[in-house]
Each structure stands twice: as structure tokens, then as C-alpha cells.
Amino acid sequence: MSVETDSTDLAILKLLAEDATRGAAEIGRALGLTQPAVWRRIRRLTEAGVMAGRRIEVDQTAAGFGVTIFLGIRLAAKGRTSMEDFERGVTAIPEVQVVQHVLGQFDYRLRVVARDIADFERILRRRIMTLPGIGQVEANVMLSEERRLGPL
């Protein structure tokens, strides 16, 4: 189900993206709406699949994961079975936060978190490089990140 969004819907999404703990009353005060009006819009956006849950943001460094690495993975063989085996194996590794199947130089792009570079090397050698179908691997260490909060 798709839904038309207007500027008020986008403002609600932006406020919730900044802080998902905000209640309908607080959002209503910020936008000049009543609490029931905000709840109706949130419910409509949720039922339409525009909002897919509310999450907290974990500070990875404070949690002990000070390094983020992006890996480009090219599979040695590109059959359906090898892709499924790779995806099943890689999604079982907890340090792999994001798995993206991409078109281009690599077949997959991974976002991996580690405590430090030595921890990443252990993850790479013992877990990632032993996955079925691994061919070429390229690593890029994230130096900094700027996030854009809010809806598209």
C-alpha cells in the first residue's frame, strides 16, 4: 500500500527520525497540530509501510567498537547457489552490520564494525575469508561520518 505524503507528514517523519521517543503531543505542539491528528498521521504512515519501526542509535565507540570498515566483495563464482550460500554465511556474522548486493566492480558491499584493527583482522581472516564463494576483497577504513537525519 502506498500513501501520498504532504509537508506535514514529512515534518512528522523528520521529527521522529531525529528522536523516535517523541510523543504525539510533543510533535503536535511543534507543528501546531492536535495529539489525535498526529496519531492518525503516524498510524496511516505506519500502516502504509512508510514508517518501519522506531529504533535507538547506539554509539559504537562507546559500546567498544571503534573501527568501521567497508568491504567490497567479489564472488569467485556467481551462480544462484553461491550467492545464497554467501548471503547466509555473511548475515550470521554479528560484526557485519550491513550487507548490500550491488551492481558494479563488486558483488557485495559490507559494513563491518570491530573493536580495533587487530580485531578486524581476526574477523576478516577467521570469518569473512572462510565464507563460501569469496573471491576478491577490498577494504576501506571509515575515517569519519556525517549523517543526514530525517526523511528523504
C-alpha positions in Angstrom: 0.0 0.0 0.0 1.4 3.4 -0.9 0.4 6.7 0.6 0.7 10.3 -0.5 2.8 12.3 1.9 2.4 16.0 2.4 4.6 18.6 4.1 3.0 17.8 7.5 3.8 14.1 7.1 7.4 14.9 6.2 7.7 17.2 9.2 6.4 14.4 11.4 8.9 11.9 9.9 11.7 14.4 10.3 11.0 14.9 14.0 10.7 11.2 14.6 13.9 10.5 12.7 15.7 13.0 14.9 14.3 11.4 18.1 12.0 8.4 17.9 11.0 8.8 21.6 9.0 11.9 20.8 5.3 11.5 21.6 2.4 12.7 19.6 1.7 15.6 22.0 5.2 16.9 21.6 5.1 16.6 17.9 1.7 18.3 17.8 3.0 21.2 19.8 6.0 21.6 17.5 3.8 21.5 14.3 0.6 23.2 15.6 -1.5 20.0 15.5 -3.6 18.2 18.0 -2.3 15.0 19.5 -5.1 12.9 17.9 -4.3 14.4 14.5 -0.6 13.4 14.8 -1.5 9.9 16.0 -3.8 9.4 12.9 -1.0 10.5 10.6 1.6 8.3 12.3 -0.8 5.3 12.2 -1.5 6.0 8.5 2.2 6.2 7.7 2.9 3.0 9.7 0.1 1.0 8.1 1.3 2.2 4.6 4.8 1.0 5.4 6.4 4.5 5.2 7.4 4.1 8.9 9.0 0.7 9.6 9.6 0.8 13.3 11.4 3.0 15.7 15.0 2.5 16.7 17.6 3.7 19.0 21.1 4.8 17.8 23.9 3.0 19.6 27.2 5.0 19.9 29.5 2.3 18.5 32.7 3.8 20.0 31.1 4.0 23.5 30.0 0.3 23.0 33.6 -0.6 22.3 33.5 -0.8 18.5 35.9 2.0 17.4 36.6 0.9 13.8 34.2 0.7 10.9 35.4 -0.9 7.6 33.6 -1.1 4.3 34.4 -4.2 2.3 33.9 -4.7 -1.4 33.4 -8.4 -2.1 33.6 -10.1 -5.5 32.5 -13.7 -5.5 34.7 -16.2 -7.3 31.6 -17.9 -8.9 28.3 -16.1 -9.5 25.7 -18.8 -9.5 22.5 -18.5 -7.5 23.7 -21.2 -5.1 27.0 -19.5 -4.4 25.2 -16.1 -3.8 22.7 -17.7 -1.4 25.5 -19.6 0.5 27.5 -16.4 0.8 24.5 -14.4 2.0 23.5 -17.0 4.5 27.1 -17.1 5.9 27.7 -13.4 6.0 24.5 -12.5 7.7 25.4 -14.8 10.5 28.5 -12.7 11.4 27.4 -10.2 14.1 30.1 -7.7 13.3 28.7 -7.4 9.7 26.2 -4.6 10.2 25.0 -4.1 6.6 25.1 -6.4 3.6 24.3 -4.8 0.2 24.1 -6.7 -3.0 25.4 -4.2 -5.6 26.0 -3.8 -9.3 29.5 -2.7 -10.4 33.0 -3.6 -9.5 31.9 -5.8 -6.6 29.0 -8.1 -6.0 28.5 -7.1 -2.3 29.3 -4.2 -0.1 29.6 -4.8 3.7 29.7 -2.5 6.6 31.8 -4.2 9.4 32.4 -2.9 12.9 35.3 -4.0 15.1 36.9 -3.1 18.4 40.2 -2.1 16.6 42.2 -3.0 13.5 43.6 -6.2 15.1 40.0 -7.3 15.9 39.0 -6.5 12.3 41.9 -8.7 11.0 40.7 -11.6 13.2 37.1 -11.2 11.8 38.4 -10.9 8.2 40.7 -14.0 8.5 38.6 -16.3 10.5 35.1 -15.4 9.5 34.8 -13.4 6.3 37.6 -15.0 4.2 36.2 -18.5 5.1 32.8 -17.8 3.6 31.7 -19.8 0.6 32.4 -18.2 -2.8 34.8 -15.4 -1.7 36.9 -14.1 -4.5 38.3 -10.6 -4.3 38.1 -8.4 -1.1 38.8 -4.7 -0.9 38.7 -2.9 2.5 38.2 0.8 3.2 38.5 2.1 6.8 36.0 4.8 7.7 37.7 7.9 9.0 34.6 10.0 9.7 30.9 10.0 9.0 28.3 12.8 8.6 24.7 11.6 8.9 21.7 13.3 7.4 18.7 12.8 9.7 15.2 12.8 8.5 13.1 11.6 5.6 14.2 11.7 2.0 
